[in-house]
Amino acid sequence: MEPYRNRVGTDMEEFAWIVQVRMKERYGCGKTARHPVQIQIIAGADVAYTGEYGIGVVVLMSYPSLELLSHVYTKRQVLFPYIPGLFAFREFPLIMAAFEKMKKIPDLLFIDGHGYAHPRRFGYACHAGAVLGIPTIGIAKRPLTLQVKIPGIEQGSYKEILMEGEVTGITLRTKRGAPPVYVSAGYQTSLPYAFRMALDTTCGRRIPESIRIADFIACKYRNYFS
């Protein structure tokens, strides 16, 4: 794998940046005035890793009850390394392969990663939504910039994330006293909508329920295959 990773660090990495810019120009992200209507099914996606393989999981949940309806998964070799800003190229192939097994299409997808809060304003959540044609919201556990302000300890407290003077997302306290998450709009969603849906689906925990359950199931599969 090492020779491949060296090539990714040069030609393929450069190509990925070009693809990202082209997708942003074509699809845009994070500033729509339209929002998903009549949300009945939401989805969450996450990936767990074991060696050179990744296990992508997508869960479907009813909304607003957040009852788990079903899940799908796939296990494949990971061919792209972790490069900040290009996370979609590492994880999305696994999620897309899992999506191909789904019998129902969700109205909204939560992604464990950034959306508009990205140096090029087209993060993983934007990428995934544009390819799948599904509105998305990005929920990340870590920021892509060190210039973030920490909100108060109360649930619902937030601070804007500024990149080059532009508000690209928020640092949001979803659970009192827990570390904040980094919320941004994805494909066909806005930041106010992402803020509301993030708080509406956490169930008293730090991470929105759809992503939390996807992560839990992915880890179960990882343990099974390890």
N, C-alpha and C positions, 0 to 999 in steps of 0.2 A: 504493500500500500504506500510505502514511503515515496517511490518515484511518482506515483499518481498525485500525491499530496504536493510534491514540488511543482508539478505542472499546474495544479489548481492555484498555487500561489502566484503564478505568473499569468499565462494565457487565459485559463478558465476563470480566474478571479476577475481579470479585466473584462472578459466577455460578460460575466454576471453583472458587473456594474453597468455596462452598456444596456443590457436587457432591462435592468431596473429603471434606468432613465427613460427608455422607450415606453415601458409600461406606464410609468407615471404620466408621460405626455399623452398617452392614448386614453387611459382610464381615469386619471385624477384620483384624489383621495382626500377625505377628511373635511370637506367644506360644503357638502350637499345640504340643500334646504329640505330635501325629502327624507322621510324616515320610513322604516318598515311599518306597515299597518296590519292590524288584526294578527298580532303575534300569537301563535298557538303552539308552535314547536321551536325550541331553541336547541342549539348544539354547542358542545365544547370539544376542543381538540387538544391533544397533548401527545408527547413522544417520550418513551423511556429507551435507554441504550444498554446494550449488552455486547461488549467487545466491538466488533466492526458492524454490528447490526442495530437497527432501530425498530421499535415497535410503536406504530402509530395507532392511536385510538380516537374514535369519534363517538361521543354519546349523544343520544337524543333525549330531551326532557320536555314534558308538557309545561306550558306557561299559562297562568302564573303559579300553578301548584308545585312546579319543579319536581314532578314525579318522574323517575327514570323509566323511559319507554323501551329503549334498546341500545345496543352498542355494536360497533364493528371494529375490526382491527386488521392490521397487516404487519408482517415481519419481513424486512428487506435489508440488504446491505446498504450502509450509509456511504455515499460516494463523494460527499462534499464536506470539508472540514468546517469547524466553527470559525467564522470570520465576523466580527462585529459589523452590523449593517447589512449583512448578507445571510441572515439566519433563515430566511424563507427558502433559499436554495439548498439548505441542509435538511430542513424538516418537512417542507411542504410536499415533496414527492411521496413521503410516507402517508401523509394525511390524505392526499389525493387518491392514492391507491386504496385506502380504507373507504373513502367516500364512494368509490365505484361499487362497493358491496351494499350500500344503503338502499333501502326500499322506499324511504320517505325523504323528502328534501326539507330541511329546516327553514324557518323564516328568518333566523338570525344565528350567526355563528360567533362564538367567543374563541379567540385565539390567544394562546399563551405566548405573547410577544407584543412588540410595538406595532402601531399603525402609523398615524401621521406624525407621531413624536419620533422622528427619524431624521438623520442628517440630510437625506434627500427627499423627505416627506413621503416616502413610499416603503414602509416597513412590511413585515411579515403579514400582518392582518390585511393590509391593502392588497398585497400580492395574492393572498389566498382568496379573498373575496372577488377580485377581478377575474381570476381564472375560473372559479366555481360559479360566478354569477350570483353570489349570495351576500347580503349585507353582513358586515363583520365589525367587531369591536376588539381592540387590542388591550390586553391586560398583561403587563409585564411585571416581573418581580424585581428587576434591576433597571436602572435608567441607562440610557445611552450617552448621557452627558453628566458630568460631575456638578454642573451648575444648577442644582435643584434645591428647592427650599422644602423643609420638613413641615408638614401641617401639624395642627394641634392634636392632642391625644384622643379627642372625642370622635366617635363614628360620624362620618360625613364631612369632617374637616378636610380642607384641600388647599393646595398651592398650585399656581399655574407653572407649567414647564415652558420656559422661554428658550428658543433657539434662534440666534441671530435677530433678537428683538421680536420674534413672532411667537404667539401662544400656540404650542403644538399639542399640548396635553395637560394633564393634571397629575400631581402627586396626591393620592386619595387615601384617607384613613377609613378603611372599610370595617374595621373592628377596633373598639376602644383599646388602646395600649399596644396593639399588634403593629408590626412594621407596615408601612404604607405600600400600596401598589401604584403602578404607573399606567394611567388610563389614557387612551387616545382613540379617536375615531378611526374607523377603517373604511372599507368600501361601502359607499351609499349610506353612511351614517355621519352624524355630527358629534362634536365634543359634548354639548349639553345632553344629547340623547345617550351617549356612552356613559356619562356620569350617572344619569338616572338608572340605566339598566344595570350598571355595575353594583350600585347600592341595592337595587331591587332583587338581586339574585344571589347575594352572599350568604343568606340564611344565618347571620350572626357569626360568620367565619371571615377569614381574611380574603380568601379567593372565591370568586363566583362559583356557584355550585357545579355548573356544567364543566368547568375546567378542573375543579377539584376531583370530581368523580372520574373524569377522563384520566387524570394523573394517577389516581388510585388503581384503576383497572390496568393501565399501562405498566405500573410497577408490579402488579400481580402476574401479568404475562412475562415480564422480565425475569421474575423469580422462577417462574415455571420453566422457561427456556434456558436459564443459566445452569 
